[in-house]
Amino acid sequence: MSRFPLLGETLPDTGNLKLTQELQMTNDSHLFKTEPAKGRLPLWEGKMIHQFTHR
């Protein structure tokens, strides 16, 4: 175990791992726009998509 760096430890000249979190609709609600406008795309959540239908 001593051959590997600890999680979150940054070492020079190596590929350092940085643990992060994806966007969340609740915590990051200030980042999402609710009014439609030119150039904006709708936001789709996983619960809105079913794997066996195209609708």
All heavy atoms as atom14 arrays in JSON, in Angstrom:
{
  "sequence": "MSRFPLLGETLPDTGNLKLTQELQMTNDSHLFKTEPAKGRLPLWEGKMIHQFTHR",
  "atom14_mask": [
    [1, 1, 1, 1, 1, 1, 1, 1, 0, 0, 0, 0, 0, 0],
    [1, 1, 1, 1, 1, 1, 0, 0, 0, 0, 0, 0, 0, 0],
    [1, 1, 1, 1, 1, 1, 1, 1, 1, 1, 1, 0, 0, 0],
    [1, 1, 1, 1, 1, 1, 1, 1, 1, 1, 1, 0, 0, 0],
    [1, 1, 1, 1, 1, 1, 1, 0, 0, 0, 0, 0, 0, 0],
    [1, 1, 1, 1, 1, 1, 1, 1, 0, 0, 0, 0, 0, 0],
    [1, 1, 1, 1, 1, 1, 1, 1, 0, 0, 0, 0, 0, 0],
    [1, 1, 1, 1, 0, 0, 0, 0, 0, 0, 0, 0, 0, 0],
    [1, 1, 1, 1, 1, 1, 1, 1, 1, 0, 0, 0, 0, 0],
    [1, 1, 1, 1, 1, 1, 1, 0, 0, 0, 0, 0, 0, 0],
    [1, 1, 1, 1, 1, 1, 1, 1, 0, 0, 0, 0, 0, 0],
    [1, 1, 1, 1, 1, 1, 1, 0, 0, 0, 0, 0, 0, 0],
    [1, 1, 1, 1, 1, 1, 1, 1, 0, 0, 0, 0, 0, 0],
    [1, 1, 1, 1, 1, 1, 1, 0, 0, 0, 0, 0, 0, 0],
    [1, 1, 1, 1, 0, 0, 0, 0, 0, 0, 0, 0, 0, 0],
    [1, 1, 1, 1, 1, 1, 1, 1, 0, 0, 0, 0, 0, 0],
    [1, 1, 1, 1, 1, 1, 1, 1, 0, 0, 0, 0, 0, 0],
    [1, 1, 1, 1, 1, 1, 1, 1, 1, 0, 0, 0, 0, 0],
    [1, 1, 1, 1, 1, 1, 1, 1, 0, 0, 0, 0, 0, 0],
    [1, 1, 1, 1, 1, 1, 1, 0, 0, 0, 0, 0, 0, 0],
    [1, 1, 1, 1, 1, 1, 1, 1, 1, 0, 0, 0, 0, 0],
    [1, 1, 1, 1, 1, 1, 1, 1, 1, 0, 0, 0, 0, 0],
    [1, 1, 1, 1, 1, 1, 1, 1, 0, 0, 0, 0, 0, 0],
    [1, 1, 1, 1, 1, 1, 1, 1, 1, 0, 0, 0, 0, 0],
    [1, 1, 1, 1, 1, 1, 1, 1, 0, 0, 0, 0, 0, 0],
    [1, 1, 1, 1, 1, 1, 1, 0, 0, 0, 0, 0, 0, 0],
    [1, 1, 1, 1, 1, 1, 1, 1, 0, 0, 0, 0, 0, 0],
    [1, 1, 1, 1, 1, 1, 1, 1, 0, 0, 0, 0, 0, 0],
    [1, 1, 1, 1, 1, 1, 0, 0, 0, 0, 0, 0, 0, 0],
    [1, 1, 1, 1, 1, 1, 1, 1, 1, 1, 0, 0, 0, 0],
    [1, 1, 1, 1, 1, 1, 1, 1, 0, 0, 0, 0, 0, 0],
    [1, 1, 1, 1, 1, 1, 1, 1, 1, 1, 1, 0, 0, 0],
    [1, 1, 1, 1, 1, 1, 1, 1, 1, 0, 0, 0, 0, 0],
    [1, 1, 1, 1, 1, 1, 1, 0, 0, 0, 0, 0, 0, 0],
    [1, 1, 1, 1, 1, 1, 1, 1, 1, 0, 0, 0, 0, 0],
    [1, 1, 1, 1, 1, 1, 1, 0, 0, 0, 0, 0, 0, 0],
    [1, 1, 1, 1, 1, 0, 0, 0, 0, 0, 0, 0, 0, 0],
    [1, 1, 1, 1, 1, 1, 1, 1, 1, 0, 0, 0, 0, 0],
    [1, 1, 1, 1, 0, 0, 0, 0, 0, 0, 0, 0, 0, 0],
    [1, 1, 1, 1, 1, 1, 1, 1, 1, 1, 1, 0, 0, 0],
    [1, 1, 1, 1, 1, 1, 1, 1, 0, 0, 0, 0, 0, 0],
    [1, 1, 1, 1, 1, 1, 1, 0, 0, 0, 0, 0, 0, 0],
    [1, 1, 1, 1, 1, 1, 1, 1, 0, 0, 0, 0, 0, 0],
    [1, 1, 1, 1, 1, 1, 1, 1, 1, 1, 1, 1, 1, 1],
    [1, 1, 1, 1, 1, 1, 1, 1, 1, 0, 0, 0, 0, 0],
    [1, 1, 1, 1, 0, 0, 0, 0, 0, 0, 0, 0, 0, 0],
    [1, 1, 1, 1, 1, 1, 1, 1, 1, 0, 0, 0, 0, 0],
    [1, 1, 1, 1, 1, 1, 1, 1, 0, 0, 0, 0, 0, 0],
    [1, 1, 1, 1, 1, 1, 1, 1, 0, 0, 0, 0, 0, 0],
    [1, 1, 1, 1, 1, 1, 1, 1, 1, 1, 0, 0, 0, 0],
    [1, 1, 1, 1, 1, 1, 1, 1, 1, 0, 0, 0, 0, 0],
    [1, 1, 1, 1, 1, 1, 1, 1, 1, 1, 1, 0, 0, 0],
    [1, 1, 1, 1, 1, 1, 1, 0, 0, 0, 0, 0, 0, 0],
    [1, 1, 1, 1, 1, 1, 1, 1, 1, 1, 0, 0, 0, 0],
    [1, 1, 1, 1, 1, 1, 1, 1, 1, 1, 1, 0, 0, 0]
  ],
  "atom14_positions": [
    [[0.81, -1.19, 0.0], [0.0, 0.0, 0.0], [0.85, 1.26, 0.0], [0.41, 2.3, -0.47], [-0.91, 0.02, 1.22], [-2.06, -0.94, 1.1], [-3.27, -0.98, 2.46], [-2.88, 0.33, 3.5], [0.0, 0.0, 0.0], [0.0, 0.0, 0.0], [0.0, 0.0, 0.0], [0.0, 0.0, 0.0], [0.0, 0.0, 0.0], [0.0, 0.0, 0.0]],
    [[2.04, 1.18, 0.48], [2.88, 2.38, 0.56], [3.41, 2.8, -0.81], [3.97, 3.89, -0.94], [4.05, 2.15, 1.52], [4.86, 1.09, 1.04], [0.0, 0.0, 0.0], [0.0, 0.0, 0.0], [0.0, 0.0, 0.0], [0.0, 0.0, 0.0], [0.0, 0.0, 0.0], [0.0, 0.0, 0.0], [0.0, 0.0, 0.0], [0.0, 0.0, 0.0]],
    [[3.24, 1.97, -1.85], [3.69, 2.34, -3.2], [2.76, 3.35, -3.86], [3.15, 4.02, -4.81], [3.76, 1.1, -4.09], [4.82, 0.12, -3.69], [4.95, -0.98, -4.7], [3.66, -1.63, -4.94], [3.34, -2.27, -6.05], [4.2, -2.38, -7.02], [2.15, -2.82, -6.19], [0.0, 0.0, 0.0], [0.0, 0.0, 0.0], [0.0, 0.0, 0.0]],
    [[1.53, 3.46, -3.39], [0.53, 4.32, -4.03], [0.24, 5.54, -3.16], [0.23, 5.44, -1.95], [-0.75, 3.52, -4.28], [-0.53, 2.3, -5.12], [-0.47, 1.05, -4.54], [-0.35, 2.41, -6.49], [-0.25, -0.08, -5.31], [-0.13, 1.3, -7.27], [-0.08, 0.05, -6.68], [0.0, 0.0, 0.0], [0.0, 0.0, 0.0], [0.0, 0.0, 0.0]],
    [[-0.04, 6.69, -3.81], [-0.36, 7.89, -3.02], [-1.75, 7.77, -2.38], [-2.6, 7.01, -2.83], [-0.34, 9.01, -4.06], [-0.61, 8.34, -5.35], [-0.04, 6.96, -5.24], [0.0, 0.0, 0.0], [0.0, 0.0, 0.0], [0.0, 0.0, 0.0], [0.0, 0.0, 0.0], [0.0, 0.0, 0.0], [0.0, 0.0, 0.0], [0.0, 0.0, 0.0]],
    [[-1.96, 8.53, -1.33], [-3.27, 8.56, -0.69], [-4.26, 9.3, -1.57], [-3.88, 10.13, -2.4], [-3.15, 9.29, 0.66], [-2.22, 8.66, 1.69], [-2.08, 9.57, 2.89], [-2.73, 7.3, 2.1], [0.0, 0.0, 0.0], [0.0, 0.0, 0.0], [0.0, 0.0, 0.0], [0.0, 0.0, 0.0], [0.0, 0.0, 0.0], [0.0, 0.0, 0.0]],
    [[-5.56, 9.01, -1.43], [-6.56, 9.72, -2.2], [-6.52, 11.2, -1.85], [-6.47, 11.57, -0.68], [-7.96, 9.16, -1.9], [-8.29, 7.81, -2.5], [-9.68, 7.39, -2.06], [-8.2, 7.84, -4.0], [0.0, 0.0, 0.0], [0.0, 0.0, 0.0], [0.0, 0.0, 0.0], [0.0, 0.0, 0.0], [0.0, 0.0, 0.0], [0.0, 0.0, 0.0]],
    [[-6.52, 12.04, -2.86], [-6.47, 13.48, -2.64], [-5.06, 14.03, -2.55], [-4.87, 15.24, -2.59], [0.0, 0.0, 0.0], [0.0, 0.0, 0.0], [0.0, 0.0, 0.0], [0.0, 0.0, 0.0], [0.0, 0.0, 0.0], [0.0, 0.0, 0.0], [0.0, 0.0, 0.0], [0.0, 0.0, 0.0], [0.0, 0.0, 0.0], [0.0, 0.0, 0.0]],
    [[-4.07, 13.18, -2.43], [-2.68, 13.63, -2.36], [-2.2, 13.97, -3.77], [-2.41, 13.2, -4.7], [-1.81, 12.54, -1.76], [-0.35, 12.91, -1.61], [0.47, 11.78, -1.02], [-0.09, 10.69, -0.76], [1.67, 11.98, -0.84], [0.0, 0.0, 0.0], [0.0, 0.0, 0.0], [0.0, 0.0, 0.0], [0.0, 0.0, 0.0], [0.0, 0.0, 0.0]],
    [[-1.58, 15.12, -3.95], [-1.07, 15.49, -5.27], [0.45, 15.33, -5.3], [1.15, 15.79, -4.42], [-1.43, 16.95, -5.62], [-0.95, 17.81, -4.59], [-2.93, 17.12, -5.72], [0.0, 0.0, 0.0], [0.0, 0.0, 0.0], [0.0, 0.0, 0.0], [0.0, 0.0, 0.0], [0.0, 0.0, 0.0], [0.0, 0.0, 0.0], [0.0, 0.0, 0.0]],
    [[0.9, 14.64, -6.33], [2.32, 14.4, -6.51], [2.77, 15.05, -7.8], [2.05, 15.02, -8.8], [2.61, 12.9, -6.55], [2.23, 12.11, -5.3], [2.45, 10.62, -5.54], [3.03, 12.58, -4.12], [0.0, 0.0, 0.0], [0.0, 0.0, 0.0], [0.0, 0.0, 0.0], [0.0, 0.0, 0.0], [0.0, 0.0, 0.0], [0.0, 0.0, 0.0]],
    [[3.94, 15.65, -7.83], [4.42, 16.26, -9.08], [4.74, 15.2, -10.13], [5.14, 14.08, -9.8], [5.68, 17.0, -8.64], [6.12, 16.34, -7.38], [4.88, 15.8, -6.74], [0.0, 0.0, 0.0], [0.0, 0.0, 0.0], [0.0, 0.0, 0.0], [0.0, 0.0, 0.0], [0.0, 0.0, 0.0], [0.0, 0.0, 0.0], [0.0, 0.0, 0.0]],
    [[4.53, 15.57, -11.4], [4.86, 14.7, -12.54], [4.1, 13.37, -12.55], [4.63, 12.35, -12.97], [6.36, 14.43, -12.61], [7.17, 15.71, -12.74], [6.68, 16.63, -13.41], [8.26, 15.79, -12.15], [0.0, 0.0, 0.0], [0.0, 0.0, 0.0], [0.0, 0.0, 0.0], [0.0, 0.0, 0.0], [0.0, 0.0, 0.0], [0.0, 0.0, 0.0]],
    [[2.87, 13.36, -12.03], [2.04, 12.16, -12.09], [0.62, 12.56, -12.46], [0.24, 13.73, -12.4], [1.99, 11.43, -10.73], [1.44, 12.32, -9.75], [3.35, 10.98, -10.28], [0.0, 0.0, 0.0], [0.0, 0.0, 0.0], [0.0, 0.0, 0.0], [0.0, 0.0, 0.0], [0.0, 0.0, 0.0], [0.0, 0.0, 0.0], [0.0, 0.0, 0.0]],
    [[-0.18, 11.59, -12.85], [-1.59, 11.84, -13.11], [-2.36, 11.79, -11.8], [-2.64, 10.73, -11.27], [0.0, 0.0, 0.0], [0.0, 0.0, 0.0], [0.0, 0.0, 0.0], [0.0, 0.0, 0.0], [0.0, 0.0, 0.0], [0.0, 0.0, 0.0], [0.0, 0.0, 0.0], [0.0, 0.0, 0.0], [0.0, 0.0, 0.0], [0.0, 0.0, 0.0]],
    [[-2.64, 12.95, -11.23], [-3.3, 13.0, -9.93], [-4.81, 12.82, -10.06], [-5.42, 13.39, -10.95], [-2.98, 14.33, -9.24], [-1.51, 14.43, -8.9], [-0.98, 13.6, -8.2], [-0.85, 15.44, -9.43], [0.0, 0.0, 0.0], [0.0, 0.0, 0.0], [0.0, 0.0, 0.0], [0.0, 0.0, 0.0], [0.0, 0.0, 0.0], [0.0, 0.0, 0.0]],
    [[-5.39, 12.06, -9.17], [-6.81, 11.8, -9.15], [-7.51, 12.89, -8.34], [-7.09, 13.21, -7.22], [-7.09, 10.44, -8.51], [-8.54, 10.06, -8.29], [-9.21, 9.83, -9.65], [-8.65, 8.83, -7.42], [0.0, 0.0, 0.0], [0.0, 0.0, 0.0], [0.0, 0.0, 0.0], [0.0, 0.0, 0.0], [0.0, 0.0, 0.0], [0.0, 0.0, 0.0]],
    [[-8.57, 13.47, -8.91], [-9.35, 14.47, -8.19], [-10.79, 13.98, -8.16], [-11.44, 13.84, -9.19], [-9.26, 15.83, -8.89], [-10.01, 16.91, -8.15], [-9.85, 18.25, -8.82], [-10.62, 19.3, -8.04], [-10.57, 20.61, -8.68], [0.0, 0.0, 0.0], [0.0, 0.0, 0.0], [0.0, 0.0, 0.0], [0.0, 0.0, 0.0], [0.0, 0.0, 0.0]],
    [[-11.31, 13.71, -6.97], [-12.67, 13.22, -6.81], [-13.63, 14.41, -6.84], [-13.43, 15.39, -6.12], [-12.81, 12.46, -5.49], [-11.89, 11.25, -5.34], [-12.03, 10.63, -3.97], [-12.17, 10.22, -6.41], [0.0, 0.0, 0.0], [0.0, 0.0, 0.0], [0.0, 0.0, 0.0], [0.0, 0.0, 0.0], [0.0, 0.0, 0.0], [0.0, 0.0, 0.0]],
    [[-14.64, 14.33, -7.68], [-15.62, 15.4, -7.8], [-17.03, 14.81, -7.82], [-17.21, 13.6, -7.75], [-15.41, 16.21, -9.08], [-15.55, 15.35, -10.2], [-14.04, 16.86, -9.12], [0.0, 0.0, 0.0], [0.0, 0.0, 0.0], [0.0, 0.0, 0.0], [0.0, 0.0, 0.0], [0.0, 0.0, 0.0], [0.0, 0.0, 0.0], [0.0, 0.0, 0.0]],
    [[-18.0, 15.67, -7.96], [-19.41, 15.27, -7.98], [-20.07, 15.86, -9.21], [-19.76, 16.98, -9.61], [-20.06, 15.81, -6.71], [-21.5, 15.49, -6.56], [-22.01, 15.93, -5.2], [-21.43, 15.6, -4.19], [-23.08, 16.68, -5.2], [0.0, 0.0, 0.0], [0.0, 0.0, 0.0], [0.0, 0.0, 0.0], [0.0, 0.0, 0.0], [0.0, 0.0, 0.0]],
    [[-20.99, 15.11, -9.81], [-21.71, 15.61, -10.97], [-22.73, 16.66, -10.54], [-22.97, 16.88, -9.37], [-22.42, 14.45, -11.66], [-21.47, 13.43, -12.25], [-22.21, 12.29, -12.91], [-23.44, 12.32, -12.97], [-21.53, 11.36, -13.36], [0.0, 0.0, 0.0], [0.0, 0.0, 0.0], [0.0, 0.0, 0.0], [0.0, 0.0, 0.0], [0.0, 0.0, 0.0]],
    [[-23.35, 17.3, -11.55], [-24.39, 18.27, -11.24], [-25.6, 17.59, -10.64], [-25.96, 16.48, -11.04], [-24.81, 19.01, -12.51], [-23.78, 19.94, -13.14], [-24.3, 20.46, -14.45], [-23.45, 21.07, -12.21], [0.0, 0.0, 0.0], [0.0, 0.0, 0.0], [0.0, 0.0, 0.0], [0.0, 0.0, 0.0], [0.0, 0.0, 0.0], [0.0, 0.0, 0.0]],
    [[-26.24, 18.26, -9.7], [-27.46, 17.76, -9.09], [-28.54, 18.83, -9.25], [-28.29, 20.01, -9.04], [-27.27, 17.48, -7.61], [-26.34, 16.33, -7.34], [-26.22, 16.06, -5.85], [-26.83, 16.73, -5.02], [-25.44, 15.07, -5.51], [0.0, 0.0, 0.0], [0.0, 0.0, 0.0], [0.0, 0.0, 0.0], [0.0, 0.0, 0.0], [0.0, 0.0, 0.0]],
    [[-29.75, 18.4, -9.6], [-30.85, 19.35, -9.82], [-31.16, 20.14, -8.55], [-31.56, 21.3, -8.62], [-32.1, 18.6, -10.29], [-31.99, 18.07, -11.7], [-31.97, 19.35, -12.94], [-33.62, 19.96, -12.84], [0.0, 0.0, 0.0], [0.0, 0.0, 0.0], [0.0, 0.0, 0.0], [0.0, 0.0, 0.0], [0.0, 0.0, 0.0], [0.0, 0.0, 0.0]],
    [[-30.98, 19.57, -7.39], [-31.31, 20.26, -6.14], [-30.19, 21.21, -5.71], [-30.42, 22.4, -5.52], [-31.58, 19.23, -5.02], [-32.59, 18.35, -5.46], [-32.02, 19.92, -3.75], [0.0, 0.0, 0.0], [0.0, 0.0, 0.0], [0.0, 0.0, 0.0], [0.0, 0.0, 0.0], [0.0, 0.0, 0.0], [0.0, 0.0, 0.0], [0.0, 0.0, 0.0]],
    [[-29.0, 20.69, -5.55], [-27.89, 21.5, -5.05], [-27.43, 22.57, -6.04], [-26.92, 23.61, -5.63], [-26.7, 20.62, -4.7], [-27.0, 19.68, -3.55], [-27.92, 19.91, -2.78], [-26.25, 18.62, -3.45], [0.0, 0.0, 0.0], [0.0, 0.0, 0.0], [0.0, 0.0, 0.0], [0.0, 0.0, 0.0], [0.0, 0.0, 0.0], [0.0, 0.0, 0.0]],
    [[-27.57, 22.31, -7.33], [-27.07, 23.22, -8.36], [-28.21, 23.9, -9.12], [-28.04, 24.28, -10.27], [-26.18, 22.45, -9.34], [-25.01, 21.79, -8.64], [-24.4, 22.45, -7.78], [-24.71, 20.63, -8.94], [0.0, 0.0, 0.0], [0.0, 0.0, 0.0], [0.0, 0.0, 0.0], [0.0, 0.0, 0.0], [0.0, 0.0, 0.0], [0.0, 0.0, 0.0]],
    [[-29.37, 24.05, -8.5], [-30.54, 24.6, -9.19], [-30.3, 26.02, -9.71], [-30.91, 26.42, -10.71], [-31.75, 24.58, -8.27], [-31.52, 25.39, -7.13], [0.0, 0.0, 0.0], [0.0, 0.0, 0.0], [0.0, 0.0, 0.0], [0.0, 0.0, 0.0], [0.0, 0.0, 0.0], [0.0, 0.0, 0.0], [0.0, 0.0, 0.0], [0.0, 0.0, 0.0]],
    [[-29.42, 26.76, -9.1], [-29.14, 28.12, -9.56], [-28.44, 28.15, -10.92], [-28.41, 29.18, -11.59], [-28.3, 28.86, -8.52], [-26.94, 28.26, -8.32], [-26.73, 27.14, -7.55], [-25.74, 28.61, -8.81], [-25.45, 26.84, -7.56], [-24.82, 27.72, -8.32], [0.0, 0.0, 0.0], [0.0, 0.0, 0.0], [0.0, 0.0, 0.0], [0.0, 0.0, 0.0]],
    [[-27.91, 27.04, -11.37], [-27.22, 26.97, -12.66], [-28.15, 26.68, -13.83], [-27.77, 26.85, -14.98], [-26.14, 25.88, -12.61], [-25.04, 26.07, -11.58], [-24.15, 24.85, -11.54], [-24.24, 27.32, -11.89], [0.0, 0.0, 0.0], [0.0, 0.0, 0.0], [0.0, 0.0, 0.0], [0.0, 0.0, 0.0], [0.0, 0.0, 0.0], [0.0, 0.0, 0.0]],
    [[-29.38, 26.23, -13.55], [-30.3, 25.82, -14.6], [-31.28, 26.93, -14.93], [-31.83, 27.57, -14.04], [-31.06, 24.56, -14.17], [-30.15, 23.38, -13.91], [-29.83, 23.01, -12.63], [-29.63, 22.66, -14.97], [-28.99, 21.94, -12.4], [-28.79, 21.59, -14.75], [-28.47, 21.23, -13.46], [0.0, 0.0, 0.0], [0.0, 0.0, 0.0], [0.0, 0.0, 0.0]],
    [[-31.51, 27.14, -16.21], [-32.47, 28.15, -16.69], [-33.82, 27.47, -16.91], [-33.88, 26.35, -17.41], [-32.0, 28.78, -18.0], [-30.56, 29.27, -17.98], [-30.41, 30.44, -17.06], [-28.96, 30.94, -17.14], [-28.6, 31.79, -16.08], [0.0, 0.0, 0.0], [0.0, 0.0, 0.0], [0.0, 0.0, 0.0], [0.0, 0.0, 0.0], [0.0, 0.0, 0.0]],
    [[-34.91, 28.16, -16.57], [-36.23, 27.56, -16.71], [-37.02, 28.1, -17.9], [-37.96, 27.47, -18.35], [-37.05, 27.79, -15.43], [-37.11, 29.18, -15.16], [-36.42, 27.07, -14.25], [0.0, 0.0, 0.0], [0.0, 0.0, 0.0], [0.0, 0.0, 0.0], [0.0, 0.0, 0.0], [0.0, 0.0, 0.0], [0.0, 0.0, 0.0], [0.0, 0.0, 0.0]],
    [[-36.65, 29.26, -18.42], [-37.36, 29.83, -19.56], [-36.72, 29.36, -20.87], [-35.5, 29.38, -21.0], [-37.34, 31.36, -19.52], [-38.03, 31.97, -18.32], [-37.15, 31.99, -17.08], [-35.91, 31.96, -17.23], [-37.7, 31.97, -15.98], [0.0, 0.0, 0.0], [0.0, 0.0, 0.0], [0.0, 0.0, 0.0], [0.0, 0.0, 0.0], [0.0, 0.0, 0.0]],
    [[-37.54, 29.0, -21.85], [-36.97, 28.63, -23.15], [-36.39, 29.86, -23.85], [-36.92, 30.96, -23.73], [-38.15, 28.06, -23.92], [-39.36, 28.52, -23.21], [-38.99, 28.84, -21.81], [0.0, 0.0, 0.0], [0.0, 0.0, 0.0], [0.0, 0.0, 0.0], [0.0, 0.0, 0.0], [0.0, 0.0, 0.0], [0.0, 0.0, 0.0], [0.0, 0.0, 0.0]],
    [[-35.3, 29.68, -24.54], [-34.67, 30.76, -25.29], [-33.87, 30.15, -26.44], [-33.58, 28.96, -26.45], [-33.76, 31.59, -24.38], [0.0, 0.0, 0.0], [0.0, 0.0, 0.0], [0.0, 0.0, 0.0], [0.0, 0.0, 0.0], [0.0, 0.0, 0.0], [0.0, 0.0, 0.0], [0.0, 0.0, 0.0], [0.0, 0.0, 0.0], [0.0, 0.0, 0.0]],
    [[-33.5, 30.98, -27.37], [-32.73, 30.52, -28.52], [-31.37, 30.0, -28.07], [-30.68, 30.63, -27.28], [-32.54, 31.67, -29.51], [-31.85, 31.26, -30.78], [-31.75, 32.39, -31.76], [-31.1, 31.89, -33.03], [-31.05, 32.92, -34.06], [0.0, 0.0, 0.0], [0.0, 0.0, 0.0], [0.0, 0.0, 0.0], [0.0, 0.0, 0.0], [0.0, 0.0, 0.0]],
    [[-31.01, 28.83, -28.56], [-29.72, 28.24, -28.23], [-29.74, 27.37, -26.98], [-28.73, 26.76, -26.64], [0.0, 0.0, 0.0], [0.0, 0.0, 0.0], [0.0, 0.0, 0.0], [0.0, 0.0, 0.0], [0.0, 0.0, 0.0], [0.0, 0.0, 0.0], [0.0, 0.0, 0.0], [0.0, 0.0, 0.0], [0.0, 0.0, 0.0], [0.0, 0.0, 0.0]],
    [[-30.85, 27.31, -26.26], [-30.94, 26.46, -25.07], [-31.56, 25.12, -25.43], [-32.45, 25.02, -26.25], [-31.8, 27.12, -23.99], [-31.14, 28.3, -23.35], [-31.95, 28.75, -22.17], [-31.42, 30.01, -21.67], [-32.06, 30.81, -20.85], [-33.27, 30.5, -20.44], [-31.51, 31.93, -20.45], [0.0, 0.0, 0.0], [0.0, 0.0, 0.0], [0.0, 0.0, 0.0]],
    [[-31.09, 24.1, -24.77], [-31.6, 22.75, -24.97], [-32.33, 22.3, -23.71], [-31.99, 22.72, -22.61], [-30.46, 21.79, -25.28], [-29.68, 22.07, -26.56], [-28.47, 21.15, -26.65], [-30.57, 21.89, -27.77], [0.0, 0.0, 0.0], [0.0, 0.0, 0.0], [0.0, 0.0, 0.0], [0.0, 0.0, 0.0], [0.0, 0.0, 0.0], [0.0, 0.0, 0.0]],
    [[-33.31, 21.42, -23.85], [-34.0, 20.92, -22.65], [-33.09, 20.02, -21.83], [-32.19, 19.36, -22.37], [-35.18, 20.14, -23.22], [-34.79, 19.78, -24.6], [-33.87, 20.87, -25.08], [0.0, 0.0, 0.0], [0.0, 0.0, 0.0], [0.0, 0.0, 0.0], [0.0, 0.0, 0.0], [0.0, 0.0, 0.0], [0.0, 0.0, 0.0], [0.0, 0.0, 0.0]],
    [[-33.31, 20.01, -20.55], [-32.55, 19.16, -19.65], [-33.32, 17.87, -19.43], [-34.48, 17.89, -19.04], [-32.32, 19.86, -18.31], [-31.58, 19.05, -17.26], [-30.16, 18.76, -17.72], [-31.58, 19.78, -15.95], [0.0, 0.0, 0.0], [0.0, 0.0, 0.0], [0.0, 0.0, 0.0], [0.0, 0.0, 0.0], [0.0, 0.0, 0.0], [0.0, 0.0, 0.0]],
    [[-32.67, 16.77, -19.7], [-33.28, 15.46, -19.51], [-32.62, 14.76, -18.34], [-31.4, 14.7, -18.24], [-33.11, 14.61, -20.77], [-33.96, 15.07, -21.9], [-33.74, 16.16, -22.69], [-35.17, 14.47, -22.35], [-34.73, 16.28, -23.62], [-35.64, 15.24, -23.43], [-35.9, 13.37, -21.97], [-36.79, 14.93, -24.12], [-37.05, 13.07, -22.66], [-37.49, 13.84, -23.71]],
    [[-33.44, 14.21, -17.45], [-32.94, 13.41, -16.35], [-33.09, 11.93, -16.72], [-33.89, 11.58, -17.57], [-33.73, 13.69, -15.09], [-33.59, 15.1, -14.56], [-34.39, 15.28, -13.28], [-33.84, 14.94, -12.22], [-35.53, 15.74, -13.35], [0.0, 0.0, 0.0], [0.0, 0.0, 0.0], [0.0, 0.0, 0.0], [0.0, 0.0, 0.0], [0.0, 0.0, 0.0]],
    [[-32.35, 11.09, -16.04], [-32.43, 9.66, -16.32], [-33.81, 9.09, -16.12], [-34.24, 8.19, -16.83], [0.0, 0.0, 0.0], [0.0, 0.0, 0.0], [0.0, 0.0, 0.0], [0.0, 0.0, 0.0], [0.0, 0.0, 0.0], [0.0, 0.0, 0.0], [0.0, 0.0, 0.0], [0.0, 0.0, 0.0], [0.0, 0.0, 0.0], [0.0, 0.0, 0.0]],
    [[-34.58, 9.61, -15.15], [-35.92, 9.08, -14.9], [-36.9, 9.44, -16.0], [-37.98, 8.88, -16.07], [-36.44, 9.58, -13.55], [-36.66, 11.08, -13.5], [-37.12, 11.51, -12.13], [-37.28, 13.01, -12.06], [-37.64, 13.44, -10.72], [0.0, 0.0, 0.0], [0.0, 0.0, 0.0], [0.0, 0.0, 0.0], [0.0, 0.0, 0.0], [0.0, 0.0, 0.0]],
    [[-36.53, 10.35, -16.89], [-37.41, 10.76, -18.0], [-37.21, 9.89, -19.23], [-37.94, 10.02, -20.2], [-37.14, 12.22, -18.35], [-37.35, 13.18, -17.2], [-36.7, 14.81, -17.54], [-37.92, 15.46, -18.64], [0.0, 0.0, 0.0], [0.0, 0.0, 0.0], [0.0, 0.0, 0.0], [0.0, 0.0, 0.0], [0.0, 0.0, 0.0], [0.0, 0.0, 0.0]],
    [[-36.23, 9.01, -19.21], [-35.89, 8.19, -20.38], [-36.09, 6.73, -20.03], [-35.61, 6.24, -19.02], [-34.42, 8.43, -20.79], [-34.22, 9.9, -21.12], [-34.03, 7.55, -21.94], [-32.78, 10.29, -21.3], [0.0, 0.0, 0.0], [0.0, 0.0, 0.0], [0.0, 0.0, 0.0], [0.0, 0.0, 0.0], [0.0, 0.0, 0.0], [0.0, 0.0, 0.0]],
    [[-36.82, 6.01, -20.89], [-36.98, 4.57, -20.71], [-36.13, 3.87, -21.77], [-36.09, 4.26, -22.92], [-38.45, 4.15, -20.85], [-38.69, 2.75, -20.44], [-38.57, 1.7, -21.32], [-38.99, 2.22, -19.24], [-38.82, 0.57, -20.68], [-39.06, 0.84, -19.41], [0.0, 0.0, 0.0], [0.0, 0.0, 0.0], [0.0, 0.0, 0.0], [0.0, 0.0, 0.0]],
    [[-35.48, 2.84, -21.39], [-34.51, 2.18, -22.28], [-35.12, 1.43, -23.45], [-34.43, 1.15, -24.42], [-33.64, 1.23, -21.47], [-34.44, 0.13, -20.79], [-33.65, -0.53, -19.7], [-32.57, -0.1, -19.36], [-34.19, -1.6, -19.14], [0.0, 0.0, 0.0], [0.0, 0.0, 0.0], [0.0, 0.0, 0.0], [0.0, 0.0, 0.0], [0.0, 0.0, 0.0]],
    [[-36.42, 1.12, -23.4], [-37.02, 0.34, -24.47], [-38.03, 1.11, -25.3], [-38.85, 0.51, -25.99], [-37.66, -0.93, -23.89], [-36.66, -1.83, -23.24], [-36.74, -2.08, -21.89], [-35.63, -2.41, -23.96], [-35.82, -2.9, -21.27], [-34.72, -3.23, -23.36], [-34.79, -3.49, -22.01], [0.0, 0.0, 0.0], [0.0, 0.0, 0.0], [0.0, 0.0, 0.0]],
    [[-38.03, 2.42, -25.24], [-38.97, 3.2, -26.04], [-38.26, 4.45, -26.59], [-37.32, 4.94, -25.99], [-40.22, 3.6, -25.23], [-41.11, 4.3, -26.09], [-39.87, 4.49, -24.06], [0.0, 0.0, 0.0], [0.0, 0.0, 0.0], [0.0, 0.0, 0.0], [0.0, 0.0, 0.0], [0.0, 0.0, 0.0], [0.0, 0.0, 0.0], [0.0, 0.0, 0.0]],
    [[-38.73, 4.93, -27.71], [-38.14, 6.12, -28.3], [-38.91, 7.39, -27.93], [-38.59, 8.46, -28.36], [-38.09, 5.98, -29.82], [-39.47, 5.98, -30.46], [-40.28, 4.86, -30.4], [-40.15, 6.93, -31.11], [-41.42, 5.14, -31.02], [-41.37, 6.38, -31.46], [0.0, 0.0, 0.0], [0.0, 0.0, 0.0], [0.0, 0.0, 0.0], [0.0, 0.0, 0.0]],
    [[-39.97, 7.28, -27.16], [-40.81, 8.43, -26.8], [-40.43, 9.02, -25.48], [-40.27, 8.46, -24.51], [-42.28, 8.02, -26.79], [-42.73, 7.59, -28.15], [-44.16, 7.13, -28.08], [-44.54, 6.58, -29.35], [-45.44, 7.13, -30.13], [-46.05, 8.21, -29.79], [-45.72, 6.56, -31.28], [0.0, 0.0, 0.0], [0.0, 0.0, 0.0], [0.0, 0.0, 0.0]]
  ]
}
